[in-house]
């Protein structure tokens, strides 16, 4: 069955040209000349993907995305903005609202088809990730009714891929979403007054990100960045608030997550204050080896990220890692670290 594509574009020539290209490629194409018509058509037809201009009469592209994100039947549809070069500075707003990609006008046939095919493939991958994520929710939610509702909320949201080093949210941004990491690694950092980074957390598959901001109703206190290509679900704050109010047991589970996060940060502060450079580095390496649900003897991490995690200068990281290598504790090639003696690292004296 042909995939359905909705084009929302007020320029007749551009709209007709895009429609012709996609129809020749075998897609079933619908089109709307303004944002209001586009929303109505999206609800009626529920396309597999939407291409939408930003600047339009009746309702602009941001308004279209906002309206469709509020409706369960359209919230998970991949959404690509069509934008002029002059509007690229405004794209962060659209991406934070949940847009999946953008095409800058003018674009050629190949760029258009590649963008559509790429998003449709990623949508299929998202469905596979979703089945895995439902299993992980069992460990978070105890009440069956609450579990069903959280699964429903998650199913109605779209996942989003973040490339390596892409910012997920900035310190000071309003906490509008709770994030569930499905794959990859995410770090949170704060900047010191001298410009150095301090890593405040690391998140793996099945970890929730942004619990503090969601529960406190305050802006994010740090910046979250993908350490590698990662895939996350975004659960809106208002939907989650309703769930927490209805199911106290669910709220208690998230409070427990928050308390665990606070305890980890307290431990980190104690380590930074009282532990030697060697012990801090050893603890950071051990912690990295125990990321997620599995224990690994090897991982990749940049020197800067290690410095941010252990709270030391990058030059100190290099010297300490060289010492550890000479002592037979680790092997290091580029950003790849292999642990050779976990016991000695774990029992490193201060």
HUZIZI-V37051 format. One record per pair of residues at least 6 apart in sequence whose C-alpha atoms are under 6 Angstrom apart, sorted by the first residue. I is the first residue (numbers start at 1). GAP is how many residues later the second one is. D is the distance in Angstrom with one decimal. If there is no record, write none. Layout:
BEGIN
I;GAP;D
I;GAP;D
END
This chain:
BEGIN
2;25;5.5
2;26;6.0
3;24;5.5
3;25;6.0
4;24;4.7
4;25;5.9
4;43;4.8
4;44;5.2
5;24;4.9
5;42;5.4
5;43;5.9
5;44;5.2
5;45;5.9
6;24;4.8
6;25;5.5
6;44;4.8
7;24;4.6
7;44;4.8
7;45;6.0
8;23;5.8
8;24;4.8
8;30;5.6
8;44;4.6
9;6;5.6
9;24;5.3
9;44;5.2
10;23;4.4
10;24;5.4
10;46;6.0
32;6;5.1
34;22;6.0
34;23;5.9
35;24;4.5
35;25;5.7
35;29;5.8
36;22;5.9
36;23;5.6
49;28;5.6
49;29;5.0
50;29;4.9
51;29;4.9
51;30;5.9
52;29;5.0
52;30;5.5
53;8;5.7
53;28;5.7
53;29;4.5
54;6;5.6
54;7;4.0
68;6;5.4
68;7;5.6
69;6;4.2
72;84;5.3
75;82;5.8
76;81;5.2
76;82;4.1
79;20;5.3
79;21;5.4
80;20;5.8
80;21;4.8
80;22;5.0
81;21;4.4
82;20;5.8
82;21;5.0
83;21;5.0
83;22;5.9
84;20;5.6
84;21;5.1
141;6;5.5
141;109;5.8
159;73;5.5
159;74;4.3
160;71;5.7
160;72;5.4
161;69;5.7
161;70;4.4
162;67;5.8
162;68;5.2
163;66;4.4
164;62;5.3
164;63;5.4
164;64;4.1
164;65;4.7
165;60;5.8
165;61;5.1
165;62;5.7
166;59;5.7
166;60;5.6
167;57;6.0
167;58;4.4
168;56;5.4
168;57;5.5
169;54;5.8
169;55;5.4
170;53;4.3
171;49;5.1
171;50;5.2
171;51;4.3
171;52;4.6
172;47;5.1
172;48;5.3
173;46;5.4
173;47;5.7
174;45;4.3
175;38;5.4
175;39;5.9
175;44;5.3
175;45;5.9
176;60;6.0
176;61;5.2
177;57;5.7
177;58;5.3
177;59;4.5
177;60;5.1
178;32;5.4
178;56;5.8
178;57;5.1
179;29;5.6
179;30;4.9
179;54;5.6
179;55;4.8
180;27;5.9
180;28;4.6
180;52;5.5
180;53;5.0
181;24;4.9
181;25;5.4
181;26;5.5
181;51;4.5
182;23;4.7
182;24;5.7
182;49;5.5
182;50;5.4
183;22;4.8
183;47;5.3
183;48;5.2
184;44;5.9
184;45;5.9
184;46;4.2
185;18;5.7
185;19;4.9
185;42;5.4
185;43;5.9
186;16;5.7
186;17;5.0
186;39;5.6
186;40;4.4
186;41;5.3
187;14;5.7
187;15;4.5
187;37;5.6
187;38;5.5
188;11;5.8
188;12;5.4
188;13;5.1
188;35;5.3
188;36;4.3
189;9;5.4
189;10;4.3
189;11;5.2
189;33;5.5
189;34;5.3
190;7;5.8
190;8;5.3
190;32;5.2
191;6;4.7
197;111;5.1
198;110;4.4
199;109;4.9
199;110;4.7
204;88;5.1
213;6;5.8
213;7;5.5
244;7;4.9
275;75;5.8
276;74;5.4
279;69;5.7
279;71;5.5
280;30;5.7
281;29;5.9
282;63;5.3
289;6;5.6
289;7;5.1
297;41;5.7
297;42;5.1
298;39;5.5
298;40;4.2
299;37;5.8
299;38;5.6
300;35;5.2
300;36;4.3
301;34;5.4
302;33;5.4
307;6;5.8
307;7;5.4
324;6;5.9
325;6;5.5
329;11;5.1
329;12;4.9
330;8;5.5
330;9;4.5
330;10;4.9
331;6;5.8
331;7;5.0
END
